[in-house]
Amino acid sequence: MASGYAAGAIREQTTSLVEIRPLLRNVYLWMCLGLVVTAVSAYFTITSRALLNLLMSPFWTWGIFFLQLMLVATLAGAIFRLSVPAAGVIFIAYSALTGFSLSLLVLHYGLGTLVPAFVTTAALFGTMTIAATVTRVDLTRTGTYAFMALIGLLIAMIVNIFIQSAEFDLVISVVGVIIFTALTAADTQKIQQWAADPTVAARGNDVMARLSILGALTLYLDFLNLFIFLVRIFGRNR
């Protein structure tokens, strides 16, 4: 009886992995493409005098910031009304604009801070992704609490703009790392649930393609924010 139950559990887990693997693969392919586009965009920005002049202009900096918000809102809110190519173009455009904005981090902190922060981010992200994939614990509820904590974190960051406390900034950065580490695990499981939902698969490849892009955007934002908060910690003495 016990061996039969164990065999059934193994078959169930294997079936589940077979179901979720294609979507997860596409999600990570899109996410990696976005990160590469971001890195290339940042490189071209810091090596181009014209782009650096734009980067140093408050008008262009704020304009691109609001454009990024619009692109994310469009992709997240209208993913099922967009064609797959349109959704892909929006994601790539957002990634490129993010690289432009992140060039400020390169100029301020330098590679001596960015490289160890990136390695740490990749390690944390990979660890939480694996943990979310193999555990049977439902981590999606953690995502709800983490999102609520994120709202509080944003308020704290606004407050610190006025009080300019280095100690408070460190606390904010540490809490930010914790929040986005938790969100990485929760969002990974959420994407797995999309893939395992038979009603999603029944809606065809176009829906799966759109969900791949939406999932990539979600994990891209988790990775990006985790990286930014780690940069703030690693570069605290600069």
Legacy VTK file of the C-alpha trace (Angstrom):
# vtk DataFile Version 3.0
C-alpha trace
ASCII
DATASET POLYDATA
POINTS 238 float
0.000 0.000 0.000
2.749 2.426 0.989
4.790 1.619 -2.110
1.724 2.136 -4.312
1.053 5.507 -2.714
4.687 6.525 -3.172
4.628 5.456 -6.820
1.438 7.447 -7.352
2.975 10.508 -5.744
6.038 10.193 -7.969
3.857 9.877 -11.086
1.816 12.917 -10.000
4.941 14.982 -9.403
6.444 13.867 -12.732
3.258 14.743 -14.598
3.165 18.119 -12.874
6.758 18.853 -13.884
6.042 17.835 -17.476
3.083 20.204 -17.555
4.850 23.223 -16.109
8.239 22.825 -17.823
7.318 24.336 -21.232
5.819 27.509 -19.741
8.648 27.941 -17.248
11.209 27.461 -20.004
9.584 30.176 -22.112
9.252 32.476 -19.106
12.960 32.215 -18.307
13.935 32.611 -21.961
11.972 35.867 -22.159
13.315 36.988 -18.795
16.934 36.303 -19.798
16.353 38.114 -23.084
15.057 41.094 -21.126
18.113 41.099 -18.850
20.463 40.910 -21.840
18.658 43.819 -23.522
18.913 45.792 -20.268
22.650 45.136 -19.981
23.286 46.050 -23.634
21.200 49.215 -23.284
23.132 50.235 -20.156
26.438 49.608 -21.923
25.501 51.742 -24.925
24.230 54.484 -22.631
27.417 54.829 -20.605
29.573 54.712 -23.757
27.545 57.298 -25.692
27.973 60.991 -24.936
24.576 61.782 -26.477
22.765 59.201 -24.338
24.655 60.324 -21.236
23.505 63.884 -21.873
19.914 62.627 -22.032
20.463 60.600 -18.858
21.617 63.695 -17.001
18.577 65.690 -18.106
15.792 65.652 -15.466
13.202 66.151 -18.205
14.249 63.012 -20.093
14.875 60.997 -16.922
11.390 61.628 -15.530
9.821 61.247 -18.966
11.378 57.817 -19.449
10.434 56.828 -15.883
6.750 57.535 -16.553
7.014 55.811 -19.935
8.342 52.720 -18.169
5.375 52.790 -15.785
2.995 53.062 -18.741
4.627 50.120 -20.526
4.439 47.901 -17.427
0.818 48.892 -16.785
-0.080 48.213 -20.412
1.606 44.829 -20.469
0.185 43.715 -17.127
-3.310 45.101 -17.663
-3.890 44.354 -21.338
-1.846 41.210 -21.901
-4.833 39.265 -23.278
-5.897 42.095 -25.572
-2.447 42.469 -27.097
-1.082 40.313 -29.863
1.896 38.170 -28.910
4.323 40.214 -31.084
3.013 43.477 -29.577
3.434 42.136 -26.037
6.963 41.007 -26.880
7.894 44.407 -28.328
6.557 46.187 -25.236
8.573 43.898 -22.950
11.772 44.447 -24.932
11.163 48.208 -25.085
10.684 48.295 -21.311
13.881 46.290 -20.798
15.839 48.700 -22.999
14.501 51.761 -21.189
15.352 50.123 -17.871
18.934 49.674 -19.043
19.044 53.362 -19.880
17.820 54.278 -16.391
20.098 51.793 -14.613
23.116 53.418 -16.206
22.985 55.818 -13.273
23.857 52.884 -11.000
26.860 52.038 -13.170
28.104 55.618 -13.072
27.566 55.999 -9.337
28.690 52.638 -7.936
31.015 51.136 -10.552
31.591 47.495 -11.468
33.290 46.798 -8.141
29.880 47.060 -6.489
27.627 45.933 -9.336
29.345 42.619 -10.081
29.149 41.114 -6.553
25.599 42.480 -6.224
24.618 40.788 -9.489
26.232 37.474 -8.476
24.421 37.583 -5.126
21.143 38.441 -6.845
21.518 35.521 -9.253
22.320 33.158 -6.372
19.327 34.283 -4.288
17.018 34.257 -7.290
18.135 30.786 -8.374
17.850 29.394 -4.854
14.314 30.694 -4.351
13.261 29.514 -7.804
14.467 25.978 -7.073
12.913 26.033 -3.606
9.562 27.164 -5.025
9.691 24.443 -7.664
10.467 21.494 -5.381
8.540 22.407 -2.226
4.966 21.280 -1.666
4.293 24.288 0.583
1.986 26.896 -0.936
4.115 30.038 -1.124
1.643 32.145 -3.100
0.072 33.398 0.133
3.487 34.677 1.121
3.367 36.806 -2.017
0.241 38.566 -0.760
1.920 39.523 2.510
5.111 40.497 0.679
3.140 42.792 -1.624
1.511 44.461 1.385
4.957 44.896 2.935
6.148 46.382 -0.350
3.575 49.154 -0.062
4.908 49.975 3.391
8.449 49.887 2.021
7.573 52.411 -0.686
6.133 54.745 1.956
9.312 54.347 4.029
11.448 55.183 0.975
9.443 58.362 0.373
9.838 59.363 4.026
13.586 58.780 3.843
13.853 61.162 0.891
13.095 63.925 3.381
14.948 62.699 6.473
18.022 61.382 4.583
18.945 58.786 7.212
21.765 56.418 6.201
20.765 53.927 8.912
17.135 53.979 7.799
18.266 53.523 4.212
20.163 50.374 5.190
17.078 48.995 6.948
14.974 49.766 3.877
17.459 47.980 1.620
17.599 44.873 3.829
13.798 44.718 4.022
13.644 45.209 0.240
15.925 42.204 -0.285
13.723 40.086 1.999
10.515 41.188 0.265
11.721 40.521 -3.278
13.310 37.222 -2.262
9.893 36.145 -0.970
8.152 37.515 -4.066
10.498 35.530 -6.312
9.409 32.267 -4.701
5.730 33.235 -4.643
5.691 34.424 -8.255
7.487 31.282 -9.416
4.785 29.142 -7.851
2.087 31.374 -9.342
3.520 30.768 -12.809
3.621 27.029 -12.086
-0.066 27.188 -11.205
-0.822 28.868 -14.531
0.985 26.061 -16.342
-0.744 23.302 -14.384
-4.219 24.792 -14.910
-5.919 22.682 -17.623
-8.208 25.561 -18.587
-5.162 27.668 -19.452
-3.637 24.983 -21.656
-7.001 24.470 -23.353
-7.056 28.102 -24.482
-4.232 27.510 -26.936
-0.647 28.453 -27.628
-1.358 32.180 -27.937
-2.536 32.339 -24.333
0.502 30.369 -23.180
2.751 32.749 -25.135
1.135 35.782 -23.510
1.474 34.201 -20.067
5.145 33.494 -20.822
5.746 37.197 -21.433
3.693 38.246 -18.404
5.529 35.734 -16.212
8.857 36.947 -17.576
7.942 40.538 -16.729
6.972 39.509 -13.199
10.205 37.640 -12.502
12.252 40.304 -14.316
10.879 42.930 -11.915
11.615 40.684 -8.928
15.198 40.147 -10.119
15.722 43.811 -10.969
14.480 45.142 -7.636
16.397 42.514 -5.694
19.526 43.601 -7.578
18.916 47.306 -6.900
18.477 46.795 -3.153
21.603 44.640 -2.993
23.543 47.324 -4.872
22.427 49.824 -2.225
23.765 47.498 0.485
27.040 46.609 -1.257
27.689 50.213 -2.192
26.740 51.727 1.145
30.241 53.067 1.831
30.473 54.919 -1.463
LINES 1 239
238 0 1 2 3 4 5 6 7 8 9 10 11 12 13 14 15 16 17 18 19 20 21 22 23 24 25 26 27 28 29 30 31 32 33 34 35 36 37 38 39 40 41 42 43 44 45 46 47 48 49 50 51 52 53 54 55 56 57 58 59 60 61 62 63 64 65 66 67 68 69 70 71 72 73 74 75 76 77 78 79 80 81 82 83 84 85 86 87 88 89 90 91 92 93 94 95 96 97 98 99 100 101 102 103 104 105 106 107 108 109 110 111 112 113 114 115 116 117 118 119 120 121 122 123 124 125 126 127 128 129 130 131 132 133 134 135 136 137 138 139 140 141 142 143 144 145 146 147 148 149 150 151 152 153 154 155 156 157 158 159 160 161 162 163 164 165 166 167 168 169 170 171 172 173 174 175 176 177 178 179 180 181 182 183 184 185 186 187 188 189 190 191 192 193 194 195 196 197 198 199 200 201 202 203 204 205 206 207 208 209 210 211 212 213 214 215 216 217 218 219 220 221 222 223 224 225 226 227 228 229 230 231 232 233 234 235 236 237
